Amino acid sequence: MNDKMKALWDKICAGATAAGEFAAKTAESAGEKAKGVYNTSKISLKIFDLTTDIEVLYKEVGRLVYAAHSGGEMLPEDLDERLAAIDEINAQIEELRAQQKNEAAGKKCSECGKVCDAGDLFCSACGTKFDD
């Protein structure tokens, strides 16, 4: 093989290697983004389920209050139990919303200050590698 052909072959090999490395990084980044979307969706579903549970409790509280209003029997501990359950579920929802916010927040680059996606390995603005 003459020198020109060898140089061309070396360039082709180097280009293929670079393309392969870029494809691997892109696939890894896409996987991280998909994981983030999955986690956020999973949290949203939990919040939805807990909100549904609260709606059921609200109806029960309303029935208890109306029963007392109508002269029926209402045990204060029944009402207290449901109100405590609502408070507990609200606390769980707030915790899940904080997790969701952190999941979506991403990372701040220490060099340029840009906020990048949580799954990014490098800053999309300046290329600085993230530590974690």
SVG drawing of the C-alpha trace seen along z (x, -y; Angstrom):
<svg xmlns="http://www.w3.org/2000/svg" viewBox="-80 -31 84 33">
<polyline fill="none" stroke="black" stroke-width="0.4" points="0.0,0.0 1.5,-3.4 1.8,-6.2 -1.2,-8.2 -3.5,-5.1 -2.2,-4.4 -2.8,-8.0 -6.3,-7.8 -6.9,-4.5 -5.6,-5.9 -8.0,-8.9 -10.9,-6.6 -10.1,-4.5 -9.7,-7.5 -13.0,-9.0 -14.8,-5.7 -13.3,-5.4 -14.4,-9.0 -17.9,-8.3 -18.1,-5.1 -17.1,-7.0 -19.5,-9.8 -22.3,-7.2 -21.5,-5.5 -21.6,-8.8 -24.9,-9.8 -26.5,-6.4 -25.3,-6.7 -26.7,-10.3 -30.0,-9.2 -30.2,-6.3 -29.7,-8.8 -32.4,-11.1 -34.8,-8.2 -34.1,-7.1 -34.9,-10.7 -38.1,-10.7 -39.1,-7.3 -38.3,-8.5 -40.3,-11.7 -43.2,-9.8 -43.1,-7.3 -43.2,-10.0 -46.1,-11.7 -48.0,-8.5 -47.4,-8.1 -48.6,-11.7 -51.7,-11.0 -52.5,-7.9 -52.0,-9.7 -54.2,-12.6 -56.9,-10.0 -56.5,-8.6 -57.0,-12.1 -60.1,-12.7 -61.6,-9.5 -60.7,-10.7 -62.2,-14.1 -65.5,-12.4 -65.4,-10.4 -64.7,-13.5 -67.7,-15.2 -69.9,-12.3 -68.9,-12.3 -69.4,-16.1 -72.8,-15.9 -73.8,-12.9 -73.0,-15.1 -74.9,-18.0 -77.9,-15.8 -78.0,-14.6 -76.3,-11.3 -73.5,-9.8 -70.0,-10.9 -67.0,-9.8 -64.4,-12.5 -61.6,-9.9 -63.0,-8.8 -62.7,-12.4 -59.3,-12.8 -58.1,-9.5 -59.0,-10.7 -57.6,-14.1 -54.3,-12.6 -54.3,-10.4 -54.8,-13.4 -51.9,-15.2 -49.7,-12.2 -50.5,-11.9 -50.0,-15.6 -46.5,-15.3 -45.8,-12.3 -46.9,-14.3 -44.7,-17.3 -41.7,-14.9 -42.5,-13.4 -42.8,-16.9 -39.4,-17.8 -37.9,-14.6 -39.5,-15.5 -38.1,-19.0 -34.6,-17.7 -34.9,-15.1 -35.8,-17.9 -33.4,-20.5 -30.2,-19.1 -26.7,-20.1 -25.0,-23.5 -21.6,-23.8 -18.8,-24.9 -17.0,-26.7 -19.7,-28.6 -22.8,-28.3 -25.0,-26.7 -27.7,-24.4 -27.5,-21.1 -29.6,-18.0 -29.2,-15.7 -27.8,-12.9 -25.2,-14.9 -21.6,-13.9 -20.3,-17.2 -21.5,-20.8 -23.3,-21.4 -22.0,-25.0 -18.3,-24.7 -17.6,-21.0 -16.5,-20.8 -16.8,-17.2 -19.1,-16.8 -17.7,-15.1 -20.6,-12.8"/>
</svg>
